[in-house]
Structures are given as structure tokens and as C-alpha cells.
Amino acid sequence: MHYNGRNLYICRSVRFGTSLESHSIAYRHFRRRNLDPFDNPIDEHAEILARFEIDADVDEGGFFFALATAPAHVEDKLKDAWLEFAEQSDGKQSSTTGHPEIRDAKAESTGISLVEELQASKLNEAREKKDKEETGAVADESKAESVGAVDEGETPGESSQTAVVQSAGENTTPDTPPSGGILSEWEVLSEGRRSRSPSSEREEKADIDTSTEQGERSVREETAPELQLEDAPPPFPASMDSLPGDADIIKSRAKATTEQPTLISLPQKGKQLAKVAMEAMIRGIQKVTEEDPTANVAAWQNAFHPEERLRFWSEPETELKLARDANVSVFRMGVDWSRIMPVEPVNGVTSAVNWAAVKRYREIIEKVRSHGMKVMLTLFHHSLPIWAAQYGGWKEQKTIKYFVEFTRIVVEHYADLVDFWVTFNEPHVFAMLTYCAGAWPGGDPNLLETATSILPQGAFMVVMGAMADAHIQAYDIIHANGKRISKRAKVGVAHHVSFMRPYGLFDVPLVMFSDSLTRFGYIDEVCKKLDYIGINYYGQEVVSAPGLKLVENDEYSESGRGVYPDGLYRILVDFHSRYKEYNIPYIITENGVSDSSDYIRRPYIVEHLLATRAAMSKGVPVQGYCFWTTSDNWEWADGYGPKFGLVAVDRHRGLARTPRPSYHLFSEIAKTGYVTKEQREKAWGELQEAAEQKKKRAFCRSVDEKGLMYSGGLDIPIERPFVSRDWRFGHYEYDGLQDPVSRFFRFMFSGAFLGRGKKPTNARGGIPEYERPTGMDYKGVPDVRLTEMQERATAAA
């Protein structure tokens, strides 16, 4: 027995050693290709750090700046799959009570109201003071206090968030609001019924049919007192004790997010939900019981008239004037497939097309041209028609045929006005979240479909193949029409690329496998039919099985994307190396950061433009840079939470726009084509001052006790301090792998236990870089395993 036990121990040791060595070899290969330091080609001592030839044609080495808006984000008066998806969240209806006058100066630039600031601060104070048991008790008290406000269609969980109490037979606002009732852009505060927006009321009145006029008028009369609630002031809380805690917020988060797709998410009509996070492939399993409410779209039900979006359909001039005044020469927009083709064309295309919508789109595109901007038009931007979703969407071959017919209609009517075509926006993100995760509308996969989605005949591969075929056919149609009208067309795709790196040694295979699925696969299929490759880049993701790790000394956007300008440079160089033989130029079709404070966005713009210029100096032919986005908008399953806009949107004041400081910085750069040393120092200095003063900003992700971020967004953001780490282009220093084994060996080889450790660097003169968590977990609690290793090493020495 002793002999057998020793053999077993030896076998296990050999297996562990072999596994450790194989992972070490894989990591060395990954690091050499993706993480080794590079020579910074930017002369940081020059007064002008980067020059872009904005006065030359792109085919002759010129460069353009662009701003974006997109169909499913901004079009009002559109009953599309996304609106239907958002309204289905737990059967709850959106609330629109609010008071536009309760504002402060900060709200003008951030888009956050006074009550939202109050709520956020009180929420975080309550969270720090109360443990989980107390939070649960308070939630029960809140439910008991507001039980009288529960409508027949509401659940007890919904009643705890009710902001407007209605007595039996009354439609009035109470003098004293219930505990916990605060109007917020982020928190659901519903009176239990849907209030209609002013524009939708006008539209309804205009569409009354004579045969049913009397009945509809009667309905409006019955609901008239309810609509008066929209003019009532928002109820402030009598007590902050009933604000939701961590558990409540986690329950109310959305199913997935644009920036952090999930592989397995099984929405089964309110039944159990199992999630396996993905873009770094398998990141973990999260189970939600059927008692746990989940929302299809976070930070949506609590928004003021969320269905209005940005009214780009009815009032495009607002966005277009902002883009024009920002000195951009290209405007990116889209046409919505379901608006042009509202029904399945089973009886032919002509009868299925909304020709009035075709005409209206042409009017909007003509307005873009009248403002002196070229047009970049997107054909498919994550919005699958409801009728296509009903039969399987891109899993069925007939969807290719329908999309080609839709493309033909668009090309025939707009080709003379369009300069750049985007056939598909982020196809692999759409495929994952819709057909693998079921977290976006149109897929609804069952367990078998999810489990087999990445197999050769699985849903992911089938959908990606279908969208590749559709692109190729659309490309040919656009170019054939271009020859006919003697207009040179530029056709490409907007391809999403995240820079992923492993947190620990055993996370390397996950990163490499995910890259193999998402980085080059789609482009490999269509690269011979591309006039340019569009790159959508937002930042980095640190993969730690089973999830995405929040690295405390890294800076993050509100939506949980690590800020890493070096990643854009590395990706551009990597793509150019792979597709150099095809002579394909590049356009940054999306780059941006969600940051309502605007402290991060200003240096973000500067540093990513420096990364772009650095890649160009290495021979990468980049022709343009499109910032995402002009105004804060509906960010898919994250709702109205993350603020990506150069311009803040006040939803309580008729979508009034207020340009942020970053808008003026971007406008200055777009006008001159220069990025200066002064601009860089000012933007970076202001961010570091905010970090030095320990200021905090919104963060729309939940983080568990292990430092893993949940994939879904939050209805109400939590707070996160600014980080003083130097993440500027060419300055980011990689900390190495952070798992206990890697940290132990790094500790041993560095000589730190003999007092020869590396001295900390500064992010800015006089401000020390964020203290690295060596020996600590992500909350600053001592890591017992590492401490024990260090003690043994010191004793041995």
C-alpha cells in the first residue's frame, strides 16, 4: 500500500510538472508575441506629438476624423427587436415619472441629475455600513412598507422599488414618498404601469382610425389622470435605509453586455438561468434561480422615456450639427433592416418594403451631406428583424437571401450618397450573444444549442459562415452598382477586437483559444472582398478562470473595459502583419470609453490617437478614426448606464445635449490634425489630480469577493476610485502573471526577499503609482498563500 501510494504521488507530481511546463511554454510564446515591450516611435519631447494629413485624400495617404451614431441606439418610432426585448424584462413596464427642474451644474456636463448623485452617494454609504444580513432585513422592511403600492401585475420584488404610491381608486402622487423611492436614471422606480411619452401620444392621436375612434378616445380618457404623473416632482426618500444592497443590485443586472459577451446564457421564460462567461471562452458558471428577477436590459426600465432613444429618426439635425461642429469629415450612421423591411418578404420584396422609410432615410443621408460630411453607412448593426428571429435568423439560409435583397434596395437608393459601407458590425459579438448566450434578442438557444455552439456545425460557426456569405454577396452588389453610376465604393466590416491577456499561468489556454475563435476567423473568410478592415477597439480584458478579473491597479471604463492604448497599437501591427499581402488599409471604426466624469475620456482620446499614429509609423495604412460616440445612448444590454458620449444627454429635459470638455478637445484635434504635448499634459494632469484627490466615478459592473466582474450591467452604478497608474501609450508596465505560483517564483527570482525589489514608479511627478497588490488579494486583504511562501523563502535564505 505504501509503495502504491508513493507511485501515485510520483505520477501526480509528474503530471503537475508536465502541465506546469507546457503552460509555461505557452505563456512564453504568448508574451513574446503580445506583451513584450516595444520601442515607442512617438517623440514625447516634441511640441506636436502626432500629425494626421486631414487635407489629403485617403487614397493618397490622407486621414479623416469621424463621429458615429447607430440605428438601434438612436432611432425613435421604431418597434424593433431591441425595444421588444427591453420591454419584456420580467414583464415589468418602464416608468417615466420625473421632474426636469431638479438639476445641478454637474448634471449639465455629466448627464447625471442631483437625485442620482444623492442616491449613488447614499447607496455606497449604506453598502459600507451594512452587512448582507442587515441588507436582507431592510429589503424585507421595504417590501412591507410598500405593499399597498403593488399592482396586480407586480411582483413583491418590484413593489420595493415603487416610487409612486396609488391608493385604491386614486391616481394621485402622495405627499410623503415611500421609503426608498427615488427617481433615478439608473434605478427602476415604476408606478407599475407604462406612461407614454409626449411623442408617442402625438403619434397615437394622429393615427386614430374612424371605426374605433370612440373606443380609443375612451381609453385615453381613462388613462389621462395617470399620465399627469409625468409632471409630478420626483419623490425623495424619507429614509435611505431601504436603498438596495449588493444582493438586490446583482439580482437586477442584465443578462449580458456588449463589452463582455457570454457563451452560455439560457433564458427559459423565467426558469433557471445558467451562464458561462465568454469572449475569453469559458469564464465561469453563474446560476440564477427562478425566484431571482433578471432584466433583459439593465439601466433601461428606470430611464426617462427609454423608447425615445435619441430621436435620430425624427430629429436628426441635433446629432448632425454636433458632428459638424466637431470638425469631422465623416459621419457614421446606419439603416435599420426591420424599418425598411418590416415583414418577411415571402411574397416578394416590393410588397415587404416600407417605401416611406426608404424615402425618409434618403432625406437623413442628404442632410449629412448638406452639413459637409461624407457618409459611412452600416447595413447590419446588431438589429435582427423580429420576423427573422421567429424562424431562426442567421441559422437559416434564407436570411442570407433576404439580407441581400435588403442590401440591393439600400444600394439602389443611397449609393450615390455613400462613401464608406459597413456591411456588418462586430459579427462575432452578435453571433455569441444572440445564438450562443441568448443574451441578445433573436436567438433564444436551448441547452443543446448552447453546448454545441462552437462545434464545426454549431450555431456560432453556422451563423458566422452565413454572415460571411452575406458580406461577400453584398460586396459584389455594391461594387457592381458603383461601376454603373461611376462612383468608387469602399466596402468593409467593423470588426471588434479586445486585447485579452491572462491573469494567471493556467489562464493562457483560455485566452489563446478565445483569440483563435474571434480575432482573425471572420476576416480570414472575407479578406479578399474587403476595401478596408474596420477595427472596433475599446480596451483590454484580463481573463481569470472562471471570469474576467478586475485588476485593482488598472483603470477601467464604466462598463468594465480596461483602459490600454498600447493594445490598439499591438492589434493594428498584428493585423497588418497577417493581411499585408492583400494591401488592405484600416479604419478605426469604433474607439471610445464610457466615462460620465469625462476625466478618463480626454487622455483616452489623446493616447489612442498616439497609438494609431505609432502604428502608422510602422507601416500600417490607417485611413481614419471614428470616435464612439457623439451622444450618450442606449448601449445594448447595458441600457442607458454607461456614458460613451462626447455629449451628455439629459433625458429629463427632452434629450437636451450638453457637450463635455472632451467634445471640445476632440473638435480641436479634428480641426488641426495635430495632437500636441500641451493637450496630452493637460488631459493627463487633470486625471491624475482627480486620482490624487481620491475622487470616485460610476462603475456599472458588479464584482464578487474574488475580484471577478459579472457580465451583466447594473441598474444603479457603484463607485470606483480613479487609479493613478500610468497607462499612457508606451508607458504601461505589465505586472506579469498574478496567480500564486507565478508570483512566488517572480518573488524568488527578483531577489525581493533580500531587499532587492524594484522601486515603484510614478504616474506623474510627485504622485506615486498605485501600489501593486503583491501579497494582497484584490480588496487589499493579505493573501495567506503568498505570505506563507514568502516566509518559507526568507527562512530558507
N, C-alpha and C positions, 0 to 999 in steps of 0.2 A: 504494500500500500504506500509506504514511504517512497519507494522507487517510482511508482506510477505518479504520485503527487509531484515529485521532483521533475519528472518528464513533462507533466502538464504545465508546470511553472516555466520550464525552459521553452516549451512550444509557444506559450503565450508571450513570453519575453521576446522571442524571435519575431513573432508576428507583429508585436508592437514596434520593435526596432525597424522591421522592414517597412511598416506603414509610415513610421516617422521619417525614414529616409526618402521614401517615394514622395511624400508630401513636401519634404524639404527641397527635393529636386524640382518639383512642380513650382514651388514658390520662387526659387531662384530664377527659373525661366520667366515666370510672370513678372517678377520685379525687374529683371533686366529689360524686359520689353515695355513695361508700363510705369515703373516707379523710379527708375534711376534718375538722378539729377541731370539736367540738360543745360547747355550754355544759353543764357538769355541774350538774344540778339538785340534787345532794346537798350539803347544808350540812356540810362537813367539820369545822367548829368545834363543832358541836352534840354533846352527850354521847350522844344517841340519833341515829344516822345514818339509820336506816330503821325504819319501823313497818309491820307487817303485821297486818291485822284477823283474827286467828285465831279470835276468838269469834263472828264473824258468819257467816251462811250465804253461800256463794259467789255465789248469785244476788242477794244484797243487798250486794255489794261485799266479801264476806269472802274469806279466803285460807287455804289449807291447806298443810301440810308433809307430805311423803310419803317413804317409802323403798321401794326396789324389789328384787325378786328375779324371775328369769325362768325359764321351763320348761327350755329346752335347756341352761341353765347349771347348774341345781341339782337336777334330778330324778335320783335313783338308780333302779336296777332298771328301766332303760329302754333297750332296744336300738333306738335311733333312728338316723337318717341320720348325725348328727354323731359318734356313738360308732363306727359302722362306718367312717366317713371317717377318723377319727383312727387307728384300728387298722390301716388299710390303708397307712399311711406306709411306703413301701419294703419292705413285708412284714415289718417289724420288730414284735416284741411288746414290750409295756411291762414294765418292771422294777419290783419293789416291795420290793427289799431295803432295809433301813434300820434305824436304831436310834433310838427316840424319846427316849432319855435324853441324847443328845449335843446339848445345847441351851445357850443362854446367855441372859442377861437381855434382850439386844436382840431375840432371836427372839420373845419374848413379845409385843412390840408391832409388829414388822415382818413377822413370818411367815417370816423368813429364819433358817436354822439356822447354827450355828457353822461347820460344814463348808462351807456355802455361802459364808459370809463369807471363810473361808480360801481357798476355791477362787477366788472373784472377785478377791481381792487378789493372789494368786499369778499368776492368769491375766493380769492387767493388767501386773504386773511383767515377766512373760515376754514379753508383747507389746511392751513398750517396749525390751527388751534385744535382741530377735532380729529380724533382717530376714526377708524372705519365703523366701530360700533356706534359711536355718537352720531355719525353721519346717517347711519341707517335709522336710528331713533328719530332724528329730526325729519327724515323723509316721511316716516310714518305720521308724525305730527302734522306735517304739511298736507298730507293726504286727508287727514281727519278734518282739518280746518276748512279745506276747500271742497268737502264732499258735496256741499249744496250747489256747487257750480258745475257739477258733472252732468253733461247732456247724455241722452240715451246712447249716442254713438261714441261716447268717450270711454276710455279705459281708466281705471284708478290712477295709473301712471301718468296719464295725460292731465288729469284733474289737478295734480300737484303743481302743474305749471300754468294753471289758468290765471290770466291777468284781468279778465272782465267777468265779474260775477253777475248773474241774472237771476232774480227771484222768479218764482212761478208766475207766469203770465206777464212778466215785465221785461222790457228791453231798455234798461237804463244802466248808467255807469254808477257804481257805488261811490259814496263819499270817501269811505276808507277802503283802500285796496286790500286784498288778502295778503297774508304773509308770503313772501317770495315772489310777488307779482311785479315784475319789472319789464318794461318794454326794452327790448334789445335787438340789435341787428342780428345777433348770433343765437339768442335763446328762443325757444319756441314758447310763445305767450299767446295761446289761442283761446278765443271765447267759444270754441267748439264748432264754429260754422265758418263758411268761406265768405269773406267780404269781397265784393267786386271792385276792381279798380275803376277810376273815372273813365279811362279809355274804353274798357270793356263795357261799361254801362252805355256809353255813347254808341258803341258798335251794336249793342243789343237793341237799343231804341230804334236805330236806323234799319234794322233787319226784321222788324215785326211783320209777320205775314197777316194779311187782312182776315184770313179764315180763322186765325187763332188769336187775333188781336185782343179780344176781350179777356180771354183766359190768361194771356201773358201779362196784361195790364193788372189783372187781379193779383197775380203772383208778385209783381213788383210792389204793389201797394202793401201786401202782407210783409214783405221784407224791408220796406222803407225805413221803419224805425231802427232796424238792425244796422243798416248802412250808415246811420247817423253816428254810430260809434267811432267811425273813422276820424271824426273831428274832435273826439274827446282827448284830453291830455293823457299821457301815459301814467299809469298808476305807479307811484313809488312804494317800496315795501315798508310795512310797519316794522318789520324786523328782518335783519339779514341772516338770521339763523337758519332759515328754511331754504337758503340757496343750495343748489345741487352740489353734491360732493363728487369725489373721483368715480365712485361706482355708478352714480347716475349719469355722469358725462360719458363714461365708457359705454353704457347701455344705449345712449342716444347717438353714438357716432355712426357715420355712413358705412356702407359695405366695402368701399374701395376708393381709391383716389387716382387721379391722372398720374401723379408722380411716383406712386408706389403701387403698381398693379399687383393683383393677387392671382395665383394659379387656380386654387380650388376655393370656391365660394358657392355653396349650394343653397340658394334661396328656394325653399319649397313651400311657398304660400304661407309663411308664418311658422313653419315647422322648424326642426333643428337646423342649425347652420354650422357647417364646418369650413374652416378657412385654412388654406396653406398659402402663405405669402409668397409672392413671386415677382420679380423680374430677375432677381438673382437666383432664380429657380425655386427650390423648396426652402422656405424660410420658417415654417412652423405651422402648427395647428392650433386654432382657437375655436372653442365650442361655445355656442350661444344657445341656451335652452329656449323653448317656445314661450316662456314667460318673459324673456328679455326682449324688450322692444328694440328694433333696429330700423334705421331710416335709410331709404334708398339714396337720398342725397342729404348730406349734412349742411347745416347753416343755410337752409332754404325755407323751411316752414316758418322760421322766425323772421325772415326778411320782409320788408315792407313792399307789398305787391311784387312778389318774385317773378310772376309770369310776365311782367313788363320787360324784363331783361334790360337792354339799353335802347330800345326803340329805334334800332338802326333801320328797320323796315319803313317805319312811318316818319322818322325824323333823322335821316342820315346826315344832314348838314352839321349837326353837333359834332360828330366824330370827325367828319371830313375837314372842318375848319380847324380843329385841334391838330390834326395831322399836317395840314398845310402850314399852319403857324409854327410847327416844329421843324420846318425846313426840310422835310423828307421829300424825296423824288418818286418814291414808290409806295403805294398803299395796298396792303394785302387784305382781301375780303373773300367771301365765298358765296356760292349759291346753294340753297338747300334743296336737295333732291326731292324731299317729300312735299315741298311747296310747289315746285314745278310739276311734279307728277304725283298728285295726292292719292291716286288709286292705281292698283296694279293694271298694267296695260294688256290685259288678257284679250281685249277686243281691238287691239291696235293702239299705236302711240297717240295718234291725233285725238282720239276721244278721251285719253287719260291725262292729257296735258292741261294745266291751268294757264291758258294763254294770257290772261290778265297779269298773272305773276311773272310770266316771261317778259311782258312789256315793262312792268314795274322794275324788274332787275336791270333792264337796259337803261332806264331812267337814272337809277342809282349809279351805275357804272359811268354813264355820261357825266354825272355830277363829279365823280372822282377826276375824270379828265378835265373838266372845266376848272378844277382847282389846281391844275398844273401838275398833277401826279400821274405816273404810269400805274397800270393795274396788274396786280398779281392775284389771280383768281384760283380759288380752291374748289374742286369738284366734290370731294368726299372728306368731310371733317367730323368723323365720329357720329354722324347722324344718319342712322338707317331708317328708311320709311317704315311706319308701323305695319303697313300691308306686307312688306318684305319680311319683317320679323315673324309674322304669323306663320309663314311656311318654311322658315329656317334660314332666311337671309343668305349670307355668302356661303353657306354649306351647300346650297343648291345651284346648279349650273345656270339655271335661267336667270339668276341675279346678274350674272355677267352680261347676258344679252340685254336685260333691262337697263343696266348701267351704261352700256354702250349706246343705247338709244337715247338715254338722258344726255349723255355727252354730246351726241350728234345735234340734239336740239340746242344745247348751250353754245356749241361752236358755231352753228349756223346763224345765231342771233347776236353773238357778242365777240366773235373772233377779231373783228376789225378794231375793237377797243381794248383788247387784252394783250399785254406784253409778255407776261410770265404765267405759265399754267402749273398748278399743283394738282396732280390727279388724285393722290391720296396723302392724307396727313397721318403720320405715325401708324402705319398699317398693323405692325406687330402689337402695339399697345391696344388698339381696338380689338384685335383678334383675341388677345389674352383676357382682357377684362370682360368681353362680351361672351365669347364662346368657351373659354376655359374657366373663368371665375364666375360668370353670371352676375357680375357686379355692375355692369352697364346694360342698358335696355337692348333687347333684341336677341339675346342668346338663351337664357334660362336653361343651362345644361343640367342633365341629370348626373347621378354619381358615376355611371359608366362613361359618359362622355367626358367628364372631368378627368377621371383616372387615366383615360387613354388619349387625352387631347394632344400630347406631344409625340405620340407614335406616328410612324410614316403615314398611316391612313386616319390619324386622329383629327379632331376638329381644328386644332391650331394649324396643322400642315395643310389641310384641305382649304381652309379659309385664306391662308397666305398665298397658296397657289392660285386660288380664284382671283384674288386682288392683283396678283402679278399678271395674270392673263388679261384682266380688265384694263390694267395700265397700258399694256402693250397695244391693245386694240384702240384705246383712247389716244395714245401717242400717234398712231398712224392716221386716225381721223383728223386730229388737229393739224398735222403736217400736210395732209392732202388738201385740207381747206386753205391752209396758208399759201400753198402754191397757187391755188385757184384765185385768191384775192391779192396775190403778190405781197404778202406780209409774212415776214420771218417769225416763226413761233419758237418759243423756248419752253420746253416741257420737262418737268422734273417731278420729284416726290419730296415731301418733307419727312425726313427720317429721324426718329427720336433715338438719341444715344445718351445713356448715362455712363459716367465714369464710375465703374464699380471696383472696389478693392476689398480684400478680405480683412476681417478683424483679427482672426487667429489662423494658425497654421492649417487647421483642418477645414477651414472655410474656403481654401483656394480652389478645390474642385468645383464647388458650387458657383463661384464667380466665373471660372473658365467655361463651365457648361452653359451658364446663362448667356455669356458672351457669344458662344457658338450658335445659340438659337436666335439672338436678337441683333447682334452688331452688324453682321455682313449678309445674312441669309437672303433677305428680300432684295437688297441692292445687287447681289450676285445674279439674281434671276432676271433683273430688268436693266442691268447696266448698259446693254447695247442699245437700249431705247431711252436714253436719258440725254438731255441737253445740259443739264446741271444736276448736281446732287444737293438737295436741301438738308441742312443739319439743324435739328432742334436740340439744343443743349441747355441744361439748367444747372447741373452740378454733379456732385458725387454721392454715391451710396456706399456705406460700409456694411458689408454682409457678415452677420454673425449667426450661424445656425442656432435656433431656427427663426431668424428675423433680421430686421435692419437695426443696426446699432446706432444709438445716439452717442456720439463721442463728445464728451463734455467740453473739451478744449477746441472743438471745431465750431465754426459759425454756421448757422442754418437759416434757411428761409422759413417763413411761417408754415409752409406746407411740408417741412421736414427734409428738404433737399440741402445737402452740404454745399457750402459755397467754396468753389475750387476752380478758379480761372485757368490754372495750369492744365486742367482736364480738357478744356476746349482746344488748346494748342496741341496736346498729345493726340486727341482724336482726329483733328484735321491732318496732322502729319501721318497718322496711321492709315487713314482712308486714302490719302494721296499716294502713299506707298503701294497700296493694294490695287488702285484703279488708274495708276499713272498711264498705262499703255493706251487707255481709251481717250485720253486728253479731255477729261470731263472737268469743268470748273465747279466751284462750290458757292453756295449762298447760305448764309446763316439765316434760315427761315424762321427760327424762333430762338430767342435768348432773353431771359428775364428772371426776376426774383420777386416773390411775394413778400412785401415789407411795408406795412401801413405806417411805420415810423419814418420811412424814407432815409434813415441813416445808412442802411446797408446798400440800398439801391444805387446811390451815387457812386461809391467806389466800385460797386459791381459792374456798372456800365463801363467805367474807365478801364478797369483791369481786364475785362473780357475783350474790349477793343484792342488793348495792347496784346493780348493773346492772339487775336486774329491777325494783327499786323506782324507779329513774330512768325506766325505760320506762313504768311505771305512772303516774308523774307527768306524762308526756307524753300520757296518754290511752289507753295500751294496756291493755285489760282482761285482766290476768293473774290467774288464779284460784288457781294452786297451783304448788308447786315440789317436784319429786321428785328426790332425790339418788341417783345411781348409784354405788355400790350399798351394800347392807348389809354383806355379807361378800365377801372376795376370792373370785373364782370363775373358771370356765372362760370365757375371753374369745375364743370362736370360734376362728379360725385362729391366734390368738396364744397359745392354750393357757392354762396357768396362770402365764405370765410376768408380764404387767402386773398390778399390785395396785391394784384400784379400790375396795376395801372400806374403810368406816369401821372395820371389824373384821377383824383378821388371822386367818387360818385356818392352824392347824398340822396339816398332813396326816399328820405322823408320830405324832400323838397323838389319833387318832380324830376329826379335824376339830375339835379344841378351838378355841374362839373367844377372842380377846383384843382388847377394844376399844382402839382407838388414841386418842390425845388429840383427834383431830378428831371422834371419835364424841361425846365429851363437849361439845365446842364446838357441834356441830350440835344436840345434845339441848337445850342451854341456849337456843339461838336458837328452836328449835321450841316450847319451853315458854313463852317470854315473848313471842315475835313481834317481838323487837327485835334489831337489830344495833347494837352500841354502839361508840363511839370507842375505848374501852378494849380491846374484843375485837379491833378492827382493828389497833391499835398493837401489841398483844402478839403476834398472829399474824404480822404483817409483820416486827416486830423480830426474832423468833426465826429467820425465814427469812434475813434479812439478816446475822444473826450467823453462821449456817451458811455463807453465801457469803463473809463476811469471813475466816472461818477456813479457807476453801478446802476445805470438805468436799465429798465426792462422793457420788453416789447411782446407782442402777441405771438403765440405759438399754437398752431392748430392740430397738434398731434398728441395723443396720449402716450405715455411712456411707462412701462411696467418697472417692477423692482429690479429687473436685470438690465435695465437700460435699453430695452427693445421697444421700438416705436410700433404702435398699432397702425395698421394700414388705413383705417377709416379716419375721416376728418372729424373735428369737433364742432358742435353747435356753438359752443362758447369757448373761446381760446383760453389757454392757460398762459402764464407768464414765463419768460425765459430771459436771463440777462444777456446783454451784449458780451461778446468774447473779444479779448484784446490780442488774440493770436494773429500773427502776420500772415494773412492768406493772399496778399497781393501777388500778381503774376510774377513768377520767378523767385518768390520769397518763401513759398510754403515748404516747410521741412517735414518730411514724413517721419512719423514716430516709430515705425516698424510694427510688427505684429504684436498684439496686446494680450494674447492668451497666456495663461500662467507659465506654460513650458517655454514659450518664446521669450517672455520677459525674464525668466530665470536665467536662461543661457545668455541673453543680452547683458544682464546684470553681471554675470560671471566674467564674460569676455571684455566688458567695458572697464573692469577694474574699479567699479563704483564702490565695492565693499572695502577697498583700500584707500578710498578718498580721492580717486582719480576720475570722478564722474564729470560729465560735460556741464559747463556752466550755462545757466538759462540765458536765452537771447531776449532782445526787446522787440516788441511790435512797433514801438515808437519811442523816441528819446524820453527817458525817464519813466516810461510805463512798462513794467515787466510783462513778458508774455505769460499767458495763462499757465498756471502751474500744472505740469503734467501729472496725471494720476498714478505715478509709479507707486505701487504698494497700496493703492486705493481702488475701490470699485467706483462706479460712475457717480455715486452720491457722496463720495468722499469718505466712505466708511472703510476702515482698514481691511485689506484683502488678506485674510488669515493665511491662505495657502502661500502666497508670495512672501509674506512676512516670515513664515516658518522656513522657507527655502533660504531666505537671506540670512537668518540666524544660523542655520546649519553651515552655510558657506563661510560666514565670518568665523564660526568656531573652528572649522577645518583649516582656515588660513592661519 
